């Protein structure tokens, strides 16, 4: 039961301001008529609130020639793309940086390998900072609303401390603070899978779904969840760590200290080794194994089969725990699902699924490997979408 | 991101009415002064709203002799115990029925074994209905606000269909509809662990916590979760099924069709068999094994040790998935935790816990085996707490 709270009229006005901005950011240009109908507010309220958003430089209004039912021209409320955020995805192999406009368009995009292949936090901070500065220097007239970063690890709510990012070798690294100090700007950091589910919910296959499980595997497995439309963070921001569920007491040993963790059964390198390949090739190497399996190579086929089986075991646990409407798969999970959905489904359905199988959709992520990057943009937009009146006025 | 919604002033008034009633129901008698301060409303608004709640027969006002800071006597808003609900807990061995007053006091309580030990749904419905009628017949002047039932199974949101209650042998049983038709009254049904976490949150060890995992084991294991203060239900109400996470590919076989499910490692009968006892003795038999282990019986001690180890494995998965502030244990999990918390903790901490161990409290349920029953009462109160103005006016 939520704590009872009194609500005042100023809060009401802010809620409505927020509702309009969120709507045009998510859906794109929207007529006043549609806003009036969908938000259940009257025309003059909508008019006053869109005027306020215009004054804040967050939207513009265009008069559409296409009339509504009344035949009158309708005012189109348009998110103003002079407002941008910088989104960053810190991967194990590379850093991706994107300039994203209010409304969600990617205006610029840069990728760079880690300097000398290193994950030393000071190097990563410097490299990311330079990429962000380059990106912003190219658009001096834009207003930067924020910087959002996706990291493959557990990130503490509040200060963005990276508690544990095993594939970067980071433990308790104050990454967010270091980057913010280096840039002289606030930075928000989130777990890549938590941001992935957000992106798929706002702009991907999970639009319109409230209960979503996003599971993405590369070397490890990340999990991000929406529960009743709300991101699952847990008490400190560490929720969603699906990779270390013990599924097999026989092993193998995991670098976490336990045995038989789920990510030791379905990670990229597990599949590659089982197929007799060298580890480390990433998604293209996985694609090669899958193609070889299809062409009849027995060892590749057995590897895909085995990993598909373990995909089913883990997804079953997640479905029974969360009863999601949709499971969105990324990385090697998506590749295996696309290649061997029958096999995954067989493992999933072999034992009791509490929810009927037909009630759960399983889909590959629409934004593919960019779900965390797009989610990082949404993380950066979030404060302005929550409090439009607090938008920074300086460019 | 929650769907943007416009908020009107009538909705605001209802939210404040709700906030007052929820506060006095949860905390008991509360002064107007405290309500004014905590809900952030002015004195005249509180006065008008409590007057409305009095008209609805939901609260009474008493003038307290103890003055506030001003020295003036303060009006004490008191939940009116003429409003009751009937709470039911359908267990595997027995049915418990309680009459609970607004404010949470248990006014009457009855337990009865299943008729002829049977779980046939028609028999259970008839037995429960008679117990409810007996309970209400004893208090003819009370106003019954609702009937809430806890069931050890997956319950569909909306119609309360029991999709799967393996320990009762129920599959897709329209239990709620049958009971409502038999009584001629609406009935709300929920999963026992989902109601258990609610009760522990409102009146137990989890008061004040927003992220709570409640894990209770008897023959099977039930899981109930609060996520950011909100009950986790999943898309259809089936979330929280923790018992069938695969933890060991070696087995044993589970009645669900899979192998090595968590509940095959920590259920009551698992512990009893490992200790060389006959299954079926329930909590007293578990207590005997624990006492024998303490007295030095090697086989009992080994059984407790082994189950404690598997408790740790499962709790670790839950902590990594949900990052709760507190894990509340019921049934055999609570018994094993009380007897062997060091052993559970050792297993829990052997491998990586994403959240620092100190950030997670582990506690036995305060309401003990009654958490689901008290939660069923809260389920029955919920519609009136949500919409006080819709309280039934007839007694």
Interface residues (C-beta under 8 A of the other chain):
Chain A: X1 X2 X3 X4 X5 X6 X7 X8 X9 X12 X15 X16 X18 X19 X20 X22 X23 X26 X39 X40 X41 X154 X163 X164 X198 X201 X202 X210 X211 X223 X227 X228 X229 X230 X232 X233 X234 X235 X236 X237 X238 X239 X240 X241 X242 X244 X245 X246 X247 X248 X249 X250 X254 X256 X257 X258 X260 X261 X313 X316 X317 X320 X321 X322 X323 X324 X325 X350 X351 X352 X354 X355 X359 X378 X385
Chain B: X1 X2 X3 X4 X5 X6 X7 X8 X9 X12 X15 X16 X18 X19 X20 X22 X23 X26 X39 X40 X41 X154 X163 X164 X198 X201 X202 X210 X211 X223 X227 X228 X229 X230 X232 X233 X234 X235 X236 X237 X238 X239 X240 X241 X242 X244 X245 X246 X247 X248 X249 X250 X254 X256 X257 X258 X260 X261 X313 X316 X317 X320 X321 X322 X323 X324 X325 X350 X351 X352 X354 X355 X359 X378 X385
